[in-house]
Amino acid sequence: MKAYLAAALILPLTSACAIIPDTPRSNGDAARQGTAVAINAPVWAGDTILTPLGVTEDSRCPANARCVWPGKITVSTRVAATHWVQTAPLTLGEPYTVMGRTYVLVSATPEQATERTIPAGDYRFVFERR
C-alpha cells in the first residue's frame, strides 16, 4: 500500500517536469536569422542572439562616387549565447570567431551617399552564423 501511495505522489511530480532549453535571453522576441534588423533589435544567429548596438565606423565609399578604397562599416554587436555575453566589433564581410562560433555581418544598408549622413535609425543589418 505504501509503495502505491509513494508512486501516486511521485508520478505527478515527474510528469509535471519539462525540459526547457538553456537559451540566451533578449528583451523581447528576436528576429529569425537572415532578417535585416535595426540598431538595438536582436536577431538569432544559430543558437546565439546578436544585437547591433551602434555603428562605430562607416567609411564605405558612397554609391555615387569613385573611390580608391571601398571603406568599411563596423558595428558594435552584443553576442549572447548560453552562459556568456560579449560585445564585439563586427565588420562587414569579415568573420568574427568567439567561443568556437563564427559570425559574419553580411549586409548593411543603406549605402553611403555623398550628399547625406545616414541617421542611426535608418541602418539595417543582416548577420549570419557560419
N, CA, C and O atoms as a GROMACS GRO file, in nm:
protein
  520
    1MET      N    1   0.082  -0.120   0.000
    1MET     CA    2   0.000   0.000   0.000
    1MET      C    3   0.086   0.126   0.000
    1MET      O    4   0.060   0.221  -0.072
    2LYS      N    5   0.192   0.123   0.084
    2LYS     CA    6   0.280   0.239   0.091
    2LYS      C    7   0.351   0.262  -0.042
    2LYS      O    8   0.374   0.376  -0.081
    3ALA      N    9   0.385   0.153  -0.111
    3ALA     CA   10   0.453   0.165  -0.240
    3ALA      C   11   0.361   0.232  -0.342
    3ALA      O   12   0.406   0.316  -0.420
    4TYR      N   13   0.233   0.195  -0.341
    4TYR     CA   14   0.138   0.256  -0.432
    4TYR      C   15   0.118   0.404  -0.400
    4TYR      O   16   0.107   0.487  -0.490
    5LEU      N   17   0.113   0.435  -0.274
    5LEU     CA   18   0.096   0.573  -0.231
    5LEU      C   19   0.216   0.658  -0.272
    5LEU      O   20   0.200   0.770  -0.320
    6ALA      N   21   0.336   0.605  -0.254
    6ALA     CA   22   0.458   0.677  -0.293
    6ALA      C   23   0.460   0.698  -0.444
    6ALA      O   24   0.494   0.807  -0.491
    7ALA      N   25   0.424   0.596  -0.521
    7ALA     CA   26   0.421   0.608  -0.666
    7ALA      C   27   0.317   0.710  -0.709
    7ALA      O   28   0.340   0.787  -0.802
    8ALA      N   29   0.202   0.710  -0.642
    8ALA     CA   30   0.097   0.805  -0.675
    8ALA      C   31   0.140   0.949  -0.648
    8ALA      O   32   0.096   1.041  -0.717
    9LEU      N   33   0.224   0.968  -0.548
    9LEU     CA   34   0.273   1.103  -0.517
    9LEU      C   35   0.387   1.146  -0.609
    9LEU      O   36   0.396   1.263  -0.645
   10ILE      N   37   0.473   1.054  -0.648
   10ILE     CA   38   0.590   1.086  -0.730
   10ILE      C   39   0.552   1.103  -0.877
   10ILE      O   40   0.607   1.190  -0.944
   11LEU      N   41   0.461   1.022  -0.928
   11LEU     CA   42   0.424   1.025  -1.069
   11LEU      C   43   0.382   1.164  -1.116
   11LEU      O   44   0.431   1.208  -1.220
   12PRO      N   45   0.293   1.236  -1.046
   12PRO     CA   46   0.256   1.370  -1.093
   12PRO      C   47   0.376   1.466  -1.093
   12PRO      O   48   0.383   1.556  -1.176
   13LEU      N   49   0.468   1.448  -1.000
   13LEU     CA   50   0.584   1.537  -0.995
   13LEU      C   51   0.676   1.516  -1.114
   13LEU      O   52   0.726   1.612  -1.171
   14THR      N   53   0.698   1.390  -1.153
   14THR     CA   54   0.788   1.364  -1.264
   14THR      C   55   0.723   1.399  -1.397
   14THR      O   56   0.792   1.444  -1.489
   15SER      N   57   0.594   1.381  -1.409
   15SER     CA   58   0.529   1.414  -1.535
   15SER      C   59   0.507   1.564  -1.549
   15SER      O   60   0.483   1.612  -1.660
   16ALA      N   61   0.514   1.638  -1.440
   16ALA     CA   62   0.496   1.783  -1.446
   16ALA      C   63   0.624   1.854  -1.485
   16ALA      O   64   0.622   1.972  -1.521
   17CYS      N   65   0.736   1.785  -1.478
   17CYS     CA   66   0.864   1.846  -1.514
   17CYS      C   67   0.874   1.858  -1.665
   17CYS      O   68   0.829   1.770  -1.739
   18ALA      N   69   0.932   1.964  -1.709
   18ALA     CA   70   0.953   1.985  -1.852
   18ALA      C   71   1.098   2.022  -1.873
   18ALA      O   72   1.161   2.087  -1.789
   19ILE      N   73   1.150   1.981  -1.986
   19ILE     CA   74   1.286   2.019  -2.021
   19ILE      C   75   1.279   2.149  -2.099
   19ILE      O   76   1.218   2.155  -2.206
   20ILE      N   77   1.340   2.251  -2.045
   20ILE     CA   78   1.340   2.382  -2.110
   20ILE      C   79   1.482   2.408  -2.157
   20ILE      O   80   1.574   2.408  -2.077
   21PRO      N   81   1.501   2.429  -2.288
   21PRO     CA   82   1.636   2.450  -2.337
   21PRO      C   83   1.699   2.574  -2.274
   21PRO      O   84   1.632   2.675  -2.251
   22ASP      N   85   1.827   2.564  -2.247
   22ASP     CA   86   1.902   2.674  -2.189
   22ASP      C   87   1.946   2.767  -2.302
   22ASP      O   88   2.047   2.741  -2.367
   23THR      N   89   1.872   2.872  -2.325
   23THR     CA   90   1.899   2.960  -2.438
   23THR      C   91   1.932   3.100  -2.389
   23THR      O   92   1.898   3.138  -2.277
   24PRO      N   93   2.000   3.178  -2.475
   24PRO     CA   94   2.030   3.316  -2.436
   24PRO      C   95   1.902   3.398  -2.425
   24PRO      O   96   1.800   3.364  -2.485
   25ARG      N   97   1.910   3.503  -2.349
   25ARG     CA   98   1.792   3.588  -2.328
   25ARG      C   99   1.807   3.720  -2.404
   25ARG      O  100   1.918   3.770  -2.423
   26SER      N  101   1.695   3.774  -2.445
   26SER     CA  102   1.692   3.907  -2.504
   26SER      C  103   1.568   3.976  -2.449
   26SER      O  104   1.477   3.911  -2.397
   27ASN      N  105   1.564   4.105  -2.460
   27ASN     CA  106   1.447   4.180  -2.413
   27ASN      C  107   1.341   4.175  -2.522
   27ASN      O  108   1.337   4.262  -2.609
   28GLY      N  109   1.258   4.074  -2.517
   28GLY     CA  110   1.154   4.057  -2.619
   28GLY      C  111   1.195   3.949  -2.717
   28GLY      O  112   1.293   3.878  -2.696
   29ASP      N  113   1.121   3.939  -2.824
   29ASP     CA  114   1.147   3.837  -2.924
   29ASP      C  115   1.262   3.878  -3.015
   29ASP      O  116   1.278   3.996  -3.046
   30ALA      N  117   1.340   3.782  -3.057
   30ALA     CA  118   1.448   3.806  -3.151
   30ALA      C  119   1.401   3.764  -3.290
   30ALA      O  120   1.325   3.668  -3.305
   31ALA      N  121   1.447   3.836  -3.391
   31ALA     CA  122   1.410   3.804  -3.529
   31ALA      C  123   1.482   3.677  -3.574
   31ALA      O  124   1.580   3.635  -3.512
   32ARG      N  125   1.433   3.617  -3.680
   32ARG     CA  126   1.496   3.497  -3.736
   32ARG      C  127   1.627   3.534  -3.806
   32ARG      O  128   1.643   3.646  -3.854
   33GLN      N  129   1.720   3.439  -3.811
   33GLN     CA  130   1.845   3.461  -3.883
   33GLN      C  131   1.814   3.497  -4.027
   33GLN      O  132   1.725   3.439  -4.089
   34GLY      N  133   1.888   3.592  -4.080
   34GLY     CA  134   1.868   3.637  -4.217
   34GLY      C  135   1.777   3.759  -4.228
   34GLY      O  136   1.765   3.818  -4.335
   35THR      N  137   1.714   3.796  -4.117
   35THR     CA  138   1.627   3.914  -4.116
   35THR      C  139   1.711   4.039  -4.094
   35THR      O  140   1.800   4.040  -4.009
   36ALA      N  141   1.684   4.143  -4.170
   36ALA     CA  142   1.753   4.271  -4.151
   36ALA      C  143   1.696   4.338  -4.027
   36ALA      O  144   1.575   4.355  -4.014
   37VAL      N  145   1.786   4.375  -3.934
   37VAL     CA  146   1.742   4.435  -3.808
   37VAL      C  147   1.806   4.572  -3.788
   37VAL      O  148   1.914   4.601  -3.840
   38ALA      N  149   1.738   4.655  -3.711
   38ALA     CA  150   1.784   4.789  -3.678
   38ALA      C  151   1.875   4.784  -3.555
   38ALA      O  152   1.890   4.679  -3.493
   39ILE      N  153   1.932   4.897  -3.522
   39ILE     CA  154   2.012   4.907  -3.400
   39ILE      C  155   1.923   4.876  -3.280
   39ILE      O  156   1.809   4.922  -3.272
   40ASN      N  157   1.976   4.798  -3.188
   40ASN     CA  158   1.908   4.751  -3.065
   40ASN      C  159   1.799   4.648  -3.089
   40ASN      O  160   1.721   4.619  -2.998
   41ALA      N  161   1.791   4.591  -3.209
   41ALA     CA  162   1.692   4.486  -3.238
   41ALA      C  163   1.764   4.351  -3.244
   41ALA      O  164   1.850   4.332  -3.330
   42PRO      N  165   1.732   4.258  -3.155
   42PRO     CA  166   1.802   4.128  -3.152
   42PRO      C  167   1.761   4.037  -3.267
   42PRO      O  168   1.649   4.043  -3.318
   43VAL      N  169   1.857   3.951  -3.307
   43VAL     CA  170   1.832   3.854  -3.414
   43VAL      C  171   1.904   3.724  -3.378
   43VAL      O  172   2.015   3.727  -3.326
   44TRP      N  173   1.840   3.611  -3.408
   44TRP     CA  174   1.902   3.481  -3.386
   44TRP      C  175   2.008   3.458  -3.492
   44TRP      O  176   1.990   3.495  -3.608
   45ALA      N  177   2.119   3.398  -3.451
   45ALA     CA  178   2.224   3.353  -3.542
   45ALA      C  179   2.265   3.216  -3.492
   45ALA      O  180   2.354   3.205  -3.407
   46GLY      N  181   2.202   3.114  -3.544
   46GLY     CA  182   2.222   2.981  -3.489
   46GLY      C  183   2.161   2.974  -3.351
   46GLY      O  184   2.042   3.003  -3.335
   47ASP      N  185   2.240   2.938  -3.250
   47ASP     CA  186   2.191   2.929  -3.113
   47ASP      C  187   2.230   3.051  -3.031
   47ASP      O  188   2.232   3.045  -2.908
   48THR      N  189   2.261   3.159  -3.098
   48THR     CA  190   2.309   3.281  -3.034
   48THR      C  191   2.220   3.397  -3.076
   48THR      O  192   2.162   3.397  -3.185
   49ILE      N  193   2.210   3.497  -2.989
   49ILE     CA  194   2.136   3.618  -3.025
   49ILE      C  195   2.236   3.731  -3.042
   49ILE      O  196   2.316   3.759  -2.953
   50LEU      N  197   2.230   3.796  -3.158
   50LEU     CA  198   2.314   3.912  -3.187
   50LEU      C  199   2.228   4.037  -3.183
   50LEU      O  200   2.116   4.038  -3.234
   51THR      N  201   2.282   4.142  -3.122
   51THR     CA  202   2.210   4.269  -3.115
   51THR      C  203   2.304   4.381  -3.156
   51THR      O  204   2.400   4.410  -3.085
   52PRO      N  205   2.278   4.446  -3.271
   52PRO     CA  206   2.363   4.558  -3.309
   52PRO      C  207   2.339   4.676  -3.214
   52PRO      O  208   2.225   4.718  -3.194
   53LEU      N  209   2.446   4.728  -3.156
   53LEU     CA  210   2.434   4.836  -3.058
   53LEU      C  211   2.460   4.973  -3.119
   53LEU      O  212   2.409   5.074  -3.070
   54GLY      N  213   2.539   4.978  -3.224
   54GLY     CA  214   2.569   5.106  -3.287
   54GLY      C  215   2.678   5.092  -3.391
   54GLY      O  216   2.757   4.998  -3.388
   55VAL      N  217   2.681   5.185  -3.482
   55VAL     CA  218   2.784   5.188  -3.586
   55VAL      C  219   2.904   5.262  -3.530
   55VAL      O  220   2.895   5.378  -3.491
   56THR      N  221   3.018   5.193  -3.526
   56THR     CA  222   3.140   5.257  -3.475
   56THR      C  223   3.224   5.316  -3.588
   56THR      O  224   3.305   5.406  -3.565
   57GLU      N  225   3.205   5.264  -3.709
   57GLU     CA  226   3.275   5.319  -3.825
   57GLU      C  227   3.192   5.293  -3.949
   57GLU      O  228   3.143   5.182  -3.970
   58ASP      N  229   3.177   5.394  -4.032
   58ASP     CA  230   3.115   5.377  -4.163
   58ASP      C  231   3.193   5.462  -4.262
   58ASP      O  232   3.158   5.577  -4.289
   59SER      N  233   3.298   5.403  -4.315
   59SER     CA  234   3.384   5.472  -4.410
   59SER      C  235   3.365   5.415  -4.551
   59SER      O  236   3.453   5.428  -4.636
   60ARG      N  237   3.250   5.352  -4.574
   60ARG     CA  238   3.224   5.293  -4.705
   60ARG      C  239   3.224   5.400  -4.812
   60ARG      O  240   3.184   5.514  -4.789
   61CYS      N  241   3.269   5.361  -4.929
   61CYS     CA  242   3.268   5.452  -5.042
   61CYS      C  243   3.122   5.480  -5.080
   61CYS      O  244   3.044   5.387  -5.097
   62PRO      N  245   3.086   5.607  -5.094
   62PRO     CA  246   2.948   5.639  -5.135
   62PRO      C  247   2.913   5.575  -5.269
   62PRO      O  248   2.998   5.564  -5.358
   63ALA      N  249   2.789   5.533  -5.284
   63ALA     CA  250   2.743   5.467  -5.405
   63ALA      C  251   2.754   5.558  -5.527
   63ALA      O  252   2.768   5.509  -5.639
   64ASN      N  253   2.748   5.689  -5.507
   64ASN     CA  254   2.751   5.783  -5.619
   64ASN      C  255   2.888   5.850  -5.632
   64ASN      O  256   2.897   5.965  -5.677
   65ALA      N  257   2.996   5.779  -5.592
   65ALA     CA  258   3.131   5.835  -5.602
   65ALA      C  259   3.228   5.727  -5.649
   65ALA      O  260   3.195   5.609  -5.648
   66ARG      N  261   3.347   5.769  -5.689
   66ARG     CA  262   3.453   5.677  -5.726
   66ARG      C  263   3.559   5.685  -5.617
   66ARG      O  264   3.604   5.794  -5.582
   67CYS      N  265   3.596   5.572  -5.565
   67CYS     CA  266   3.691   5.569  -5.454
   67CYS      C  267   3.806   5.473  -5.486
   67CYS      O  268   3.791   5.377  -5.562
   68VAL      N  269   3.921   5.502  -5.427
   68VAL     CA  270   4.037   5.416  -5.441
   68VAL      C  271   4.022   5.296  -5.347
   68VAL      O  272   4.065   5.185  -5.379
   69TRP      N  273   3.961   5.318  -5.233
   69TRP     CA  274   3.942   5.217  -5.130
   69TRP      C  275   3.794   5.201  -5.102
   69TRP      O  276   3.724   5.301  -5.090
   70PRO      N  277   3.742   5.077  -5.090
   70PRO     CA  278   3.598   5.060  -5.071
   70PRO      C  279   3.548   5.103  -4.933
   70PRO      O  280   3.429   5.125  -4.915
   71GLY      N  281   3.639   5.115  -4.835
   71GLY     CA  282   3.597   5.152  -4.700
   71GLY      C  283   3.536   5.034  -4.628
   71GLY      O  284   3.533   4.922  -4.679
   72LYS      N  285   3.486   5.060  -4.507
   72LYS     CA  286   3.425   4.952  -4.430
   72LYS      C  287   3.323   5.008  -4.334
   72LYS      O  288   3.320   5.128  -4.305
   73ILE      N  289   3.239   4.917  -4.285
   73ILE     CA  290   3.144   4.952  -4.180
   73ILE      C  291   3.163   4.851  -4.067
   73ILE      O  292   3.167   4.730  -4.090
   74THR      N  293   3.174   4.903  -3.945
   74THR     CA  294   3.191   4.819  -3.827
   74THR      C  295   3.078   4.850  -3.730
   74THR      O  296   3.046   4.966  -3.703
   75VAL      N  297   3.018   4.744  -3.678
   75VAL     CA  298   2.903   4.756  -3.589
   75VAL      C  299   2.937   4.693  -3.454
   75VAL      O  300   2.974   4.576  -3.448
   76SER      N  301   2.924   4.770  -3.348
   76SER     CA  302   2.939   4.715  -3.213
   76SER      C  303   2.818   4.626  -3.190
   76SER      O  304   2.703   4.671  -3.199
   77THR      N  305   2.843   4.498  -3.159
   77THR     CA  306   2.737   4.398  -3.154
   77THR      C  307   2.745   4.317  -3.025
   77THR      O  308   2.852   4.266  -2.989
   78ARG      N  309   2.632   4.304  -2.956
   78ARG     CA  310   2.626   4.216  -2.839
   78ARG      C  311   2.602   4.074  -2.888
   78ARG      O  312   2.508   4.049  -2.963
   79VAL      N  313   2.688   3.983  -2.846
   79VAL     CA  314   2.678   3.842  -2.881
   79VAL      C  315   2.640   3.768  -2.753
   79VAL      O  316   2.719   3.762  -2.659
   80ALA      N  317   2.521   3.712  -2.749
   80ALA     CA  318   2.472   3.647  -2.628
   80ALA      C  319   2.437   3.502  -2.657
   80ALA      O  320   2.349   3.472  -2.738
   81ALA      N  321   2.506   3.414  -2.589
   81ALA     CA  322   2.478   3.271  -2.600
   81ALA      C  323   2.454   3.218  -2.459
   81ALA      O  324   2.453   3.293  -2.362
   82THR      N  325   2.435   3.090  -2.450
   82THR     CA  326   2.410   3.030  -2.320
   82THR      C  327   2.529   3.052  -2.228
   82THR      O  328   2.641   3.010  -2.259
   83HIS      N  329   2.506   3.117  -2.118
   83HIS     CA  330   2.603   3.139  -2.011
   83HIS      C  331   2.714   3.239  -2.043
   83HIS      O  332   2.808   3.250  -1.964
   84TRP      N  333   2.708   3.313  -2.152
   84TRP     CA  334   2.808   3.417  -2.176
   84TRP      C  335   2.754   3.525  -2.269
   84TRP      O  336   2.668   3.500  -2.354
   85VAL      N  337   2.806   3.645  -2.250
   85VAL     CA  338   2.770   3.761  -2.332
   85VAL      C  339   2.898   3.838  -2.359
   85VAL      O  340   2.984   3.852  -2.271
   86GLN      N  341   2.910   3.887  -2.481
   86GLN     CA  342   3.028   3.964  -2.518
   86GLN      C  343   2.987   4.072  -2.616
   86GLN      O  344   2.895   4.052  -2.695
   87THR      N  345   3.055   4.185  -2.611
   87THR     CA  346   3.034   4.289  -2.712
   87THR      C  347   3.152   4.283  -2.807
   87THR      O  348   3.268   4.284  -2.764
   88ALA      N  349   3.122   4.276  -2.937
   88ALA     CA  350   3.226   4.256  -3.037
   88ALA      C  351   3.210   4.352  -3.153
   88ALA      O  352   3.097   4.389  -3.188
   89PRO      N  353   3.320   4.394  -3.214
   89PRO     CA  354   3.313   4.478  -3.334
   89PRO      C  355   3.302   4.390  -3.458
   89PRO      O  356   3.401   4.328  -3.497
   90LEU      N  357   3.187   4.383  -3.520
   90LEU     CA  358   3.170   4.304  -3.642
   90LEU      C  359   3.181   4.396  -3.762
   90LEU      O  360   3.111   4.497  -3.772
   91THR      N  361   3.270   4.360  -3.854
   91THR     CA  362   3.295   4.439  -3.974
   91THR      C  363   3.237   4.366  -4.094
   91THR      O  364   3.251   4.245  -4.106
   92LEU      N  365   3.171   4.439  -4.181
   92LEU     CA  366   3.104   4.382  -4.298
   92LEU      C  367   3.196   4.288  -4.375
   92LEU      O  368   3.305   4.326  -4.418
   93GLY      N  369   3.150   4.163  -4.390
   93GLY     CA  370   3.222   4.065  -4.469
   93GLY      C  371   3.337   3.994  -4.400
   93GLY      O  372   3.394   3.902  -4.458
   94GLU      N  373   3.373   4.036  -4.278
   94GLU     CA  374   3.485   3.975  -4.208
   94GLU      C  375   3.435   3.881  -4.098
   94GLU      O  376   3.358   3.924  -4.011
   95PRO      N  377   3.476   3.754  -4.101
   95PRO     CA  378   3.433   3.660  -3.997
   95PRO      C  379   3.487   3.701  -3.859
   95PRO      O  380   3.599   3.751  -3.847
   96TYR      N  381   3.406   3.678  -3.758
   96TYR     CA  382   3.445   3.704  -3.619
   96TYR      C  383   3.416   3.577  -3.542
   96TYR      O  384   3.302   3.530  -3.539
   97THR      N  385   3.519   3.520  -3.479
   97THR     CA  386   3.503   3.393  -3.408
   97THR      C  387   3.519   3.414  -3.258
   97THR      O  388   3.613   3.478  -3.212
   98VAL      N  389   3.423   3.359  -3.183
   98VAL     CA  390   3.427   3.362  -3.038
   98VAL      C  391   3.362   3.234  -2.987
   98VAL      O  392   3.258   3.191  -3.038
   99MET      N  393   3.424   3.173  -2.886
   99MET     CA  394   3.371   3.050  -2.823
   99MET      C  395   3.339   2.942  -2.927
   99MET      O  396   3.239   2.872  -2.914
  100GLY      N  397   3.423   2.928  -3.028
  100GLY     CA  398   3.405   2.824  -3.128
  100GLY      C  399   3.295   2.851  -3.229
  100GLY      O  400   3.262   2.763  -3.308
  101ARG      N  401   3.238   2.970  -3.226
  101ARG     CA  402   3.132   3.007  -3.320
  101ARG      C  403   3.182   3.122  -3.408
  101ARG      O  404   3.252   3.211  -3.360
  102THR      N  405   3.145   3.120  -3.534
  102THR     CA  406   3.187   3.227  -3.627
  102THR      C  407   3.064   3.302  -3.677
  102THR      O  408   2.966   3.241  -3.721
  103TYR      N  409   3.071   3.433  -3.668
  103TYR     CA  410   2.962   3.520  -3.711
  103TYR      C  411   3.014   3.616  -3.817
  103TYR      O  412   3.131   3.653  -3.817
  104VAL      N  413   2.924   3.655  -3.907
  104VAL     CA  414   2.960   3.750  -4.012
  104VAL      C  415   2.847   3.851  -4.028
  104VAL      O  416   2.729   3.815  -4.032
  105LEU      N  417   2.884   3.978  -4.036
  105LEU     CA  418   2.791   4.082  -4.076
  105LEU      C  419   2.788   4.075  -4.228
  105LEU      O  420   2.886   4.112  -4.293
  106VAL      N  421   2.678   4.028  -4.286
  106VAL     CA  422   2.673   4.003  -4.430
  106VAL      C  423   2.611   4.116  -4.511
  106VAL      O  424   2.626   4.122  -4.633
  107SER      N  425   2.541   4.206  -4.444
  107SER     CA  426   2.476   4.316  -4.516
  107SER      C  427   2.454   4.434  -4.423
  107SER      O  428   2.420   4.417  -4.306
  108ALA      N  429   2.475   4.553  -4.477
  108ALA     CA  430   2.447   4.677  -4.404
  108ALA      C  431   2.387   4.777  -4.502
  108ALA      O  432   2.448   4.811  -4.603
  109THR      N  433   2.267   4.823  -4.472
  109THR     CA  434   2.201   4.921  -4.557
  109THR      C  435   2.157   5.038  -4.471
  109THR      O  436   2.141   5.022  -4.350
  110PRO      N  437   2.136   5.154  -4.529
  110PRO     CA  438   2.151   5.190  -4.670
  110PRO      C  439   2.298   5.212  -4.706
  110PRO      O  440   2.385   5.216  -4.620
  111GLU      N  441   2.322   5.225  -4.836
  111GLU     CA  442   2.457   5.256  -4.883
  111GLU      C  443   2.491   5.400  -4.849
  111GLU      O  444   2.402   5.483  -4.832
  112GLN      N  445   2.618   5.429  -4.841
  112GLN     CA  446   2.661   5.567  -4.820
  112GLN      C  447   2.630   5.649  -4.944
  112GLN      O  448   2.625   5.595  -5.054
  113ALA      N  449   2.609   5.777  -4.926
  113ALA     CA  450   2.589   5.871  -5.037
  113ALA      C  451   2.665   5.999  -5.002
  113ALA      O  452   2.681   6.033  -4.885
  114THR      N  453   2.712   6.068  -5.104
  114THR     CA  454   2.793   6.188  -5.080
  114THR      C  455   2.712   6.304  -5.022
  114THR      O  456   2.767   6.386  -4.950
  115GLU      N  457   2.585   6.310  -5.051
  115GLU     CA  458   2.506   6.427  -5.012
  115GLU      C  459   2.434   6.417  -4.878
  115GLU      O  460   2.361   6.508  -4.841
  116ARG      N  461   2.455   6.307  -4.804
  116ARG     CA  462   2.384   6.296  -4.677
  116ARG      C  463   2.459   6.208  -4.577
  116ARG      O  464   2.546   6.129  -4.614
  117THR      N  465   2.422   6.224  -4.451
  117THR     CA  466   2.471   6.139  -4.343
  117THR      C  467   2.356   6.046  -4.306
  117THR      O  468   2.241   6.088  -4.299
  118ILE      N  469   2.387   5.922  -4.282
  118ILE     CA  470   2.283   5.823  -4.251
  118ILE      C  471   2.245   5.836  -4.103
  118ILE      O  472   2.331   5.820  -4.016
  119PRO      N  473   2.118   5.862  -4.073
  119PRO     CA  474   2.073   5.862  -3.933
  119PRO      C  475   2.082   5.720  -3.876
  119PRO      O  476   2.056   5.623  -3.946
  120ALA      N  477   2.118   5.708  -3.750
  120ALA     CA  478   2.135   5.578  -3.685
  120ALA      C  479   2.012   5.489  -3.701
  120ALA      O  480   2.025   5.368  -3.719
  121GLY      N  481   1.894   5.546  -3.694
  121GLY     CA  482   1.770   5.469  -3.704
  121GLY      C  483   1.742   5.412  -3.842
  121GLY      O  484   1.654   5.326  -3.856
  122ASP      N  485   1.814   5.458  -3.944
  122ASP     CA  486   1.791   5.408  -4.080
  122ASP      C  487   1.872   5.283  -4.113
  122ASP      O  488   1.841   5.214  -4.210
  123TYR      N  489   1.975   5.254  -4.035
  123TYR     CA  490   2.059   5.138  -4.063
  123TYR      C  491   1.982   5.009  -4.043
  123TYR      O  492   1.898   4.999  -3.954
  124ARG      N  493   2.013   4.909  -4.127
  124ARG     CA  494   1.962   4.773  -4.113
  124ARG      C  495   2.078   4.678  -4.139
  124ARG      O  496   2.159   4.699  -4.228
  125PHE      N  497   2.085   4.570  -4.057
  125PHE     CA  498   2.196   4.478  -4.063
  125PHE      C  499   2.146   4.335  -4.074
  125PHE      O  500   2.043   4.299  -4.017
  126VAL      N  501   2.220   4.253  -4.148
  126VAL     CA  502   2.193   4.110  -4.158
  126VAL      C  503   2.317   4.037  -4.109
  126VAL      O  504   2.428   4.062  -4.157
  127PHE      N  505   2.298   3.947  -4.012
  127PHE     CA  506   2.406   3.868  -3.956
  127PHE      C  507   2.385   3.722  -3.990
  127PHE      O  508   2.274   3.678  -4.021
  128GLU      N  509   2.494   3.647  -3.984
  128GLU     CA  510   2.487   3.504  -4.016
  128GLU      C  511   2.586   3.429  -3.929
  128GLU      O  512   2.695   3.478  -3.900
  129ARG      N  513   2.548   3.310  -3.888
  129ARG     CA  514   2.644   3.223  -3.818
  129ARG      C  515   2.693   3.121  -3.921
  129ARG      O  516   2.614   3.060  -3.993
  130ARG      N  517   2.824   3.104  -3.926
  130ARG     CA  518   2.883   3.009  -4.022
  130ARG      C  519   2.952   2.896  -3.953
  130ARG      O  520   3.006   2.807  -4.018
   0.00000   0.00000   0.00000
